Amino acid sequence: MAELPGYSGVARAVLERAGARVGDRIRIETSDGRVFEGILMPRYAIKQRPIIVIKLDNGYNIGVRVDSDARVTVVKTRETILREAAAGAPAPVPLLEEQPPPGPKPRVVVVGTGGTIASKIEYETGAVKPALTAKDLVEAVPEISFIADIEADILMNILSENMRPEYWERIVEGVARHIERGAEGVVVAHGTDTMAYTAAALSFALPGLPVPVALVGAQRSSDRPSSDAAFNLTAAVLTAAKAPFAEVVVVMHGETGDTYALAHRGTKVRKMHTSRRDAFQSINARPIAKIYPFEKRIEVIGKPLRGRGEQELRVENGFERKVALLKYYPGMESEIIDFLVERGYRGIVLEGTGLGHVGEWLIDSIKNAVEKGVVVVMTSQTLFGRVNMNVYNTGRRLLAAGVVPAEDMLPETAYVKLSWVLAHTRDPEEAKKLFRTNLAGEINDRITLDLYPRWPH
């Protein structure tokens, strides 16, 4: 009897009675008369419950609770499905090859920083643990070994909310080191909550890139039936290994099923939902590419800044810590700005309303900050669209006070960019000029209607 990874108790007994194996297409008839059909998947769980995990034809994984009276029937064996797929019949769901294709493969390094994306299941205990070696990664997500020769480098293992600028600098150093050593692509495994900040940081600190750098995460942990970890990691490795562009991108689900992922430019991406698998969207920009991991196909749909191999690696690392991101709210007191100035902050990013406004009672404090050498920039809470501070009187007064409009930059991107700029110059005027310069695709000259959000994509 073949192994049934992760299954025990009643669920395992029901599967063994049917002679089912992971990869077979099975039909489950529960004792209350419900019927489910799909591909049998491994059971990844900390608590051993009577759950059988199957992948439906729409690509979504579900867990079916069974008891000893449940009936499982093997509809097709894995070998039959693979044989039919090889003969040209459409597979019901994406399947792995049994053997990797012949010939040399690109070398891709997976840099781990934390999160659930690069984790493995310890079947003896059911625990979800970080994958610390390339072998661990391949065992957890065997698909990636068919795409590239995988190396792993665990830089840190922190929760996404604990990310700090000094960690950005460590990640930049790690990515650059592997590219210098000949990596043909780098994947950065990262928690999703602050991934967009890190993507922007890498975009500015690596102004010259010869290969892609793909950040990837998981919205749902690998011990859940609906986990997106394996799909996302496979898509990111494919991007790092095969993409024709050399940019920093975030690669995550493009829709709720397992059809394609999207590669978003690192300076134009934002997490827009707490839990959806397709939570990440490009803001004021198109994604650079659609990634079809099971077809091993990349469709470029945006305008890359540079092609693979066009530039040599250039690193300009460093981020100023004394930069703040402030969200304006009605009744916000000017003492907040005064406090930051007194504490020696060199930059302030304001997330204003609409076209870029704050309460007029803040203007004197903002003017004082600018006069003391603090660079103050304005973004919009609306996210989509562009700051335009020439329309209304408050905006014009803010411009006169020395506020720098951030065009169509995301507030998070503006914060990271200002931090990077101020680490590379002590001159406020030079910093303002550099901030207004489009460095990594963070500014669009114009925004068209087709760049506004639609769900599903």
Secondary structure as UniProt FT lines:
FT   TURN            5..6
FT   HELIX           9..18
FT   TURN            22..23
FT   STRAND          25..29
FT   TURN            31..32
FT   STRAND          35..40
FT   STRAND          51..55
FT   TURN            57..58
FT   STRAND          61..65
FT   TURN            68..69
FT   STRAND          71..76
FT   HELIX           78..86
FT   TURN            87..88
FT   STRAND          107..112
FT   TURN            117..118
FT   STRAND          119..122
FT   TURN            123..126
FT   STRAND          127..130
FT   HELIX           134..140
FT   HELIX           142..146
FT   STRAND          149..154
FT   HELIX           160..162
FT   HELIX           165..180
FT   TURN            181..182
FT   STRAND          185..189
FT   TURN            193..194
FT   HELIX           195..205
FT   STRAND          213..216
FT   TURN            222..223
FT   TURN            225..226
FT   HELIX           229..242
FT   STRAND          248..253
FT   STRAND          261..265
FT   TURN            266..267
FT   STRAND          269..271
FT   TURN            277..278
FT   STRAND          280..282
FT   STRAND          289..292
FT   TURN            293..296
FT   STRAND          297..300
FT   TURN            308..309
FT   STRAND          323..327
FT   TURN            330..331
FT   HELIX           335..342
FT   TURN            343..344
FT   STRAND          347..353
FT   TURN            354..356
FT   HELIX           360..362
FT   HELIX           363..371
FT   TURN            372..373
FT   STRAND          375..380
FT   TURN            381..382
FT   TURN            389..390
FT   HELIX           393..400
FT   TURN            401..402
FT   STRAND          404..405
FT   TURN            407..408
FT   HELIX           411..422
FT   TURN            423..424
FT   HELIX           428..435
FT   HELIX           449..451
//
